[in-house]
Each structure stands twice: as C-alpha cells, then as structure tokens.
Amino acid sequence: MTAPDRGGDRGSLLVVSAHAGDFVWRAGGAIALAAERGDEVTVVCLSYGERGESARAWREGRKLEEIKELRRAEAEAAAAALGATTVFLDAGDYPLLESRELVDRLVRIYREVTPTTVLTHTLVDPYNGDHPAAARMALQARVLAQAIGYEAPGEPLGAPPVFCFEPHQPEMSGFTPNVLLDVTPVFERKREAMRCLPAQQHMWDYYTDLAKRRGVQLKRNAGPNLGLAHATMGEAYMRLYPQVTAELS
C-alpha cells in the first residue's frame, strides 16, 4: 500500500471503523506504519461496539453508558499505541443505521482531514451488517466530499484511494486480497494496541495468527530479492479503485 508521491508533504490516513475495536484488528499495522513515516492518522469510530461487541462487559453486569465509556477508553488507548487520533460519532451498533446526517458528518471529516488514503470495511459481510453499512457510508461521503456544490466547510476533496481491510470471515465476504502489506517492523505496536482491548481478548491470538499467515503469503508473492524477515507479519487489503501510475511495478 503505497501513497502517491506528495513531494515531501505529510500524508493523511483516514480510517472509517464501524466499531471501536475494528481498526485495531484489521488495520493496526497500516496505521502504525503511516504514523511512523510522519503521516497524520485519523480513526473515525462510528460506534463504540457497545451492544454487539462487548459481551464480556455485559456479562459483568455493566450498564450501557458504562460500556460506552469503557470501549471509548480502550479505543483511545489502542489508537495512541498506534500513533493515531480518534473521532467517535456514537451512532449506535447492532444495528448501525445509515442516515443522511451520518454521511454528512463523514463528509465534513473528509474535508477537514483531506485524506491521501482511506481504509474501511468490505461492502459484503453476512455475519455483521454494521461493517458494510460503515463501508457504504464511507464511500458515499468520499464522493460527496469531492463535489464542489456540496455544502460543507473546506475545499472539495481529490480522489483518495480506498483499501478495504480484511473481514473476520473473508471467504464468506467475497474478500480477495490484492494488496499484502508488510507490517513486521510495527507488529509489536499492533500487539500492544490489541492488548488495550480486553473486552475482546479472544481476538488477540486470532489476529496474531492471521498476520503470520498473511506474512507467509506476502513472502511468496514478493520475489526473492527483497530481504524480508523470516518471521514476516502481514495484513491483507482489497483496493476498490484502479491504481494510477506512470510505471508498472
């Protein structure tokens, strides 16, 4: 995942996450890499994942508002470990309902952060409707933010590339990765961020194992001369729009 040449300017990565933990499991490595190279990274959490992704807290007898605060604190700590800032829209989950108002809030965020790259969910996920809902709104807002006549502060956006991160059930979600990202140099930061989410502790081992498998695939597709580490860790993405380039490589 290579950002366009910006002539030495800092890039801006925008991550649109349905729930407070999604961005860590699925894109923590990409976020940490962007932050380390000096890019500004903004993570938008449309919800806290308070209803559908906080089972441990509900079993402990916590109340809704308490769970929201718990998940917010976890997500903020995880984002800080990765080098990102967070924006919480508290739109509710299970279900996350699409609305014109929520899309408009995203348009305004697009105009404010002017992303050079966007990460979000896949458009298909039969196990969790909140994820494709988040992706649809992220893509709609991207288009509207480009429209000169759309009434929102800031200048019309360019056309930042969009990468969908890997869903939990890729085979069932039509996920065919066409980008494999080497996150080996920052994987310990991703591991630290995952540990900030004890409400979903069952995910720690799953996404560590997945990074190992994607790392094996990355090495097999990278060619023999890149000097990749033996224990390469990877993340998989699908690029939604064509890559624009002056050279095939």
C-alpha positions as CSV (number, residue, x, y, z in Angstrom):
1,M,0.0,0.0,0.0
2,T,2.0,2.9,-1.3
3,A,0.8,6.5,-1.0
4,P,1.1,8.8,-4.0
5,D,4.2,11.0,-4.3
6,R,3.4,14.1,-2.3
7,G,6.6,16.0,-2.9
8,G,7.8,15.6,0.7
9,D,4.4,16.7,2.2
10,R,2.9,14.7,5.1
11,G,0.2,12.2,4.1
12,S,-3.2,11.8,5.8
13,L,-4.7,8.4,6.5
14,L,-8.4,8.2,7.3
15,V,-9.8,5.0,8.8
16,V,-13.6,4.6,9.0
17,S,-14.4,1.8,11.5
18,A,-17.8,0.6,12.4
19,H,-16.9,-0.2,16.0
20,A,-14.3,0.9,18.4
21,G,-12.1,-2.2,18.0
22,D,-12.3,-2.9,14.3
23,F,-9.5,-0.7,13.2
24,V,-7.0,-2.4,15.6
25,W,-7.6,-6.0,14.5
26,R,-7.8,-5.3,10.8
27,A,-5.6,-2.2,10.1
28,G,-3.4,-1.7,13.1
29,G,-0.2,-2.4,11.2
30,A,-1.1,0.0,8.4
31,I,-2.0,2.7,10.9
32,A,1.3,2.3,12.8
33,L,3.3,2.3,9.6
34,A,1.7,5.5,8.4
35,A,2.2,7.2,11.8
36,E,5.9,6.2,11.8
37,R,6.5,7.8,8.5
38,G,5.0,11.0,9.7
39,D,1.5,10.8,8.3
40,E,-1.5,12.2,10.2
41,V,-3.8,9.3,11.0
42,T,-7.5,9.8,12.0
43,V,-9.6,6.9,13.0
44,V,-13.4,7.5,12.9
45,C,-15.3,5.1,15.1
46,L,-18.9,5.2,14.0
47,S,-20.0,3.4,17.2
48,Y,-18.4,2.1,20.4
49,G,-19.5,-1.5,19.6
50,E,-21.4,-1.3,22.9
51,R,-24.2,-3.7,22.1
52,G,-22.7,-6.4,19.8
53,E,-19.0,-6.4,20.5
54,S,-18.8,-6.0,24.3
55,A,-20.2,-9.3,25.5
56,R,-17.7,-9.6,28.4
57,A,-18.8,-6.2,29.8
58,W,-22.5,-7.2,29.6
59,R,-21.8,-10.4,31.4
60,E,-20.1,-8.5,34.1
61,G,-23.3,-6.6,34.7
62,R,-22.2,-3.2,33.3
63,K,-24.8,-0.7,32.1
64,L,-25.0,0.7,28.5
65,E,-23.4,4.1,29.2
66,E,-20.7,2.5,31.3
67,I,-19.9,0.1,28.5
68,K,-19.6,3.0,26.0
69,E,-17.1,4.8,28.3
70,L,-15.2,1.6,28.7
71,R,-14.9,0.9,25.0
72,R,-14.1,4.6,24.3
73,A,-11.2,4.4,26.7
74,E,-10.0,1.2,25.2
75,A,-10.1,2.5,21.7
76,E,-8.3,5.7,22.6
77,A,-5.5,3.8,24.3
78,A,-5.2,1.5,21.3
79,A,-5.1,4.4,18.9
80,A,-2.5,6.1,21.0
81,A,-0.3,3.0,20.9
82,L,-0.6,3.0,17.1
83,G,0.0,6.8,16.7
84,A,-3.5,7.8,15.7
85,T,-6.2,10.2,16.9
86,T,-9.8,9.1,17.3
87,V,-13.2,10.6,16.5
88,F,-16.2,9.0,18.0
89,L,-19.6,9.6,16.3
90,D,-21.7,7.4,18.8
91,A,-24.1,6.3,16.1
92,G,-25.0,3.1,17.8
93,D,-24.4,-0.5,16.7
94,Y,-26.4,-3.7,16.1
95,P,-27.7,-2.2,14.0
96,L,-25.6,0.7,12.7
97,L,-28.2,2.6,10.8
98,E,-27.2,4.5,7.7
99,S,-28.5,8.1,7.5
100,R,-28.0,11.3,5.6
101,E,-26.9,13.0,8.8
102,L,-24.2,10.5,9.5
103,V,-22.9,10.6,5.9
104,D,-22.8,14.4,6.2
105,R,-20.7,14.2,9.4
106,L,-18.3,12.0,7.5
107,V,-18.2,14.4,4.5
108,R,-17.1,17.1,7.0
109,I,-14.4,14.9,8.4
110,Y,-13.2,14.1,4.9
111,R,-13.0,17.8,4.1
112,E,-11.2,18.6,7.4
113,V,-8.5,15.9,7.2
114,T,-8.2,15.7,3.4
115,P,-7.0,12.1,3.4
116,T,-4.5,10.8,0.9
117,T,-5.6,7.3,1.7
118,V,-8.8,5.8,3.1
119,L,-9.2,2.4,4.9
120,T,-12.6,0.9,5.7
121,H,-14.6,-2.3,5.7
122,T,-15.7,-4.5,2.9
123,L,-19.0,-4.0,1.2
124,V,-20.1,-7.5,2.0
125,D,-20.1,-9.2,5.4
126,P,-23.0,-11.6,6.0
127,Y,-22.0,-12.0,9.7
128,N,-22.1,-8.3,10.6
129,G,-24.3,-5.8,8.8
130,D,-22.7,-2.9,10.6
131,H,-19.5,-3.4,8.6
132,P,-20.8,-3.0,5.1
133,A,-23.1,-0.2,6.4
134,A,-19.9,1.6,7.5
135,A,-18.2,1.0,4.2
136,R,-21.2,2.3,2.2
137,M,-21.3,5.5,4.2
138,A,-17.5,5.9,3.9
139,L,-17.7,5.6,0.1
140,Q,-20.7,7.8,-0.3
141,A,-19.1,10.5,1.9
142,R,-15.9,10.3,-0.2
143,V,-17.9,11.0,-3.4
144,L,-19.9,13.9,-1.8
145,A,-16.7,15.4,-0.4
146,Q,-15.4,15.8,-4.0
147,A,-18.5,17.7,-5.1
148,I,-17.8,21.4,-5.4
149,G,-21.5,22.1,-4.8
150,Y,-21.8,20.1,-1.6
151,E,-22.4,22.4,1.3
152,A,-19.7,21.6,3.8
153,P,-16.7,23.6,5.1
154,G,-13.4,23.2,3.3
155,E,-12.3,22.6,-0.3
156,P,-13.6,19.8,-2.5
157,L,-11.7,16.7,-2.0
158,G,-9.5,14.9,-4.5
159,A,-10.0,11.2,-5.1
160,P,-8.0,9.3,-2.4
161,P,-7.5,5.6,-3.0
162,V,-9.7,3.3,-0.8
163,F,-8.5,0.0,0.7
164,C,-10.9,-2.5,2.3
165,F,-9.3,-4.3,5.3
166,E,-9.8,-8.0,5.9
167,P,-13.1,-9.1,7.4
168,H,-13.3,-11.8,10.1
169,Q,-14.8,-14.3,7.6
170,P,-13.0,-13.4,4.4
171,E,-14.2,-16.4,2.3
172,M,-17.9,-15.6,3.1
173,S,-17.4,-11.9,2.4
174,G,-16.1,-12.0,-1.1
175,F,-12.7,-10.8,0.1
176,T,-9.9,-11.4,-2.5
177,P,-6.8,-9.6,-1.3
178,N,-4.9,-7.8,-4.0
179,V,-2.6,-5.9,-1.6
180,L,-0.4,-7.6,1.0
181,L,1.2,-5.1,3.4
182,D,4.4,-6.0,5.4
183,V,3.8,-4.8,8.9
184,T,6.7,-6.7,10.5
185,P,8.5,-3.5,11.7
186,V,5.4,-2.3,13.6
187,F,3.8,-5.6,14.7
188,E,4.8,-5.1,18.3
189,R,2.9,-1.8,18.3
190,K,-0.1,-3.6,16.9
191,R,0.2,-6.2,19.5
192,E,0.3,-3.5,22.2
193,A,-2.8,-1.9,20.7
194,M,-4.7,-5.3,20.7
195,R,-3.9,-5.7,24.4
196,C,-5.6,-2.4,25.0
197,L,-8.9,-4.1,24.1
198,P,-9.5,-6.7,26.9
199,A,-13.3,-6.6,26.1
200,Q,-12.4,-8.7,23.0
201,Q,-9.4,-10.7,24.4
202,H,-10.5,-13.7,22.3
203,M,-9.3,-11.8,19.2
204,W,-5.7,-11.4,20.2
205,D,-4.5,-14.8,19.2
206,Y,-6.7,-14.9,16.1
207,Y,-5.2,-11.8,14.6
208,T,-1.7,-12.7,15.5
209,D,-2.1,-16.0,13.7
210,L,-3.7,-14.3,10.8
211,A,-0.8,-11.8,10.5
212,K,1.6,-14.8,10.4
213,R,-0.4,-16.5,7.5
214,R,-0.6,-13.3,5.5
215,G,3.2,-12.8,6.1
216,V,3.8,-16.2,4.5
217,Q,1.7,-15.2,1.5
218,L,3.5,-11.9,1.3
219,K,6.9,-13.5,1.1
220,R,5.7,-15.9,-1.6
221,N,4.4,-13.0,-3.7
222,A,7.3,-10.6,-3.1
223,G,10.1,-12.3,-5.1
224,P,13.5,-13.5,-3.9
225,N,15.4,-10.2,-3.6
226,L,13.5,-8.1,-1.1
227,G,15.3,-9.4,2.0
228,L,12.1,-10.0,4.0
229,A,12.4,-11.2,7.6
230,H,11.9,-14.9,8.2
231,A,9.0,-14.2,10.6
232,T,7.2,-11.7,8.3
233,M,3.9,-10.4,9.6
234,G,1.3,-9.1,7.1
235,E,-2.1,-7.5,6.6
236,A,-4.3,-8.0,3.6
237,Y,-6.3,-5.4,1.7
238,M,-8.6,-5.1,-1.3
239,R,-8.1,-1.9,-3.4
240,L,-11.5,-0.6,-4.6
241,Y,-10.4,1.7,-7.4
242,P,-7.7,1.4,-10.1
243,Q,-4.2,2.4,-9.2
244,V,-3.0,5.3,-11.2
245,T,0.7,5.0,-12.2
246,A,3.2,6.0,-14.8
247,E,5.1,2.8,-14.4
248,L,4.1,-0.9,-13.9
249,S,5.9,-2.5,-11.0
